Amino acid sequence: MDLGIRGKTALVCGASKGLGRGCAEALAADGVNIVLVARTADALEKTAEEIRQASGVKVTAVACDITTPEGRAKVLAVCPDPDILITNAGGPPPGDFRNWNRDDWIRAIDANMLTPIELIKATVDGMMSRRFGRIVNITSSAVKAPIDILGLSNGARSGLTGFVAGIARKTVVNNVTINNLLPGPFDTDRLKTTMSGAAKASGKTLEEVSDARRKQNPAQRFGTAAEFGAVCAFMCSVHASYMTGQNILLDGGAFPGTF
């Protein structure tokens, strides 16, 4: 399927590895020029070069912390008018809510709620004036089924979800859609970190915890960044112009609800 976005420009956050990289690769494969953002310059430039070689599109790497005002200013100076915006930032650490203080909460909200909102605010009016825009926020399956040890993430990402639900109904008339993509268990460093914490707490090995987690999933496996990216790319396509304000869950069937 031709996604109809060849020649567009996408700003992809958290893109040096994992799900962000999967989204960048899928968009590049369809001819979208990419501005990659991540904190670690070496890893980011390596990813950028690999995507250039694989796709032939223009790939620009911007090393910064997107969760800070300075980082966002640096990125937007390079890419002020993206056609596609993929927001993504590493989730806050797991733990017991009794041990979190105000600073912990502010960091989580800054990274996983306010940063996407600030990026949307900076780019959405340009998209609306050009009558094309696709915004996809990578959130978490925990928005639908909260995970007890991920309370910081549950709270911050749910706040973003509520915000998007309102604004997405205002932009779609100008062919600008805003949706959330909710990953369940994907084979990423984030999942490994969470499982390592569980292994340490239970006295089990990481392999034991990983195997048990896979078997709990109806798909009997973890998702891949490539298949996550493919869904993201479709959501950014011309074919998805009638879908906005939605929370698209990719979790191998783990969520047991009908709605």
Buried (B, 14 or more C-beta within 10 A) or exposed (E): EEBBBEEBBBBBBBBBBBBBBBBBBBBBBBBBBBBBBBBEEEBBBBBBEEBBEEBEBEBBBBBBBBBEEEBBEBBBEEBEBBBBBBBBBBBBBBBEEEEBEEEBBEBBBBBBBBBBBBBBEBBBBBBBEEEBBBBBBBBBBBBBBBEEBBBBBBBBBBBBBEBBBEBBEBBBEBBBBBBBBBBBBBBBEBBEBBBEBBBEEEEBEEEBBBEEBBEEBEEEEBBBBEEBBBBBBBBBBEBBBEBBBBBBBBBBEBBEEEE
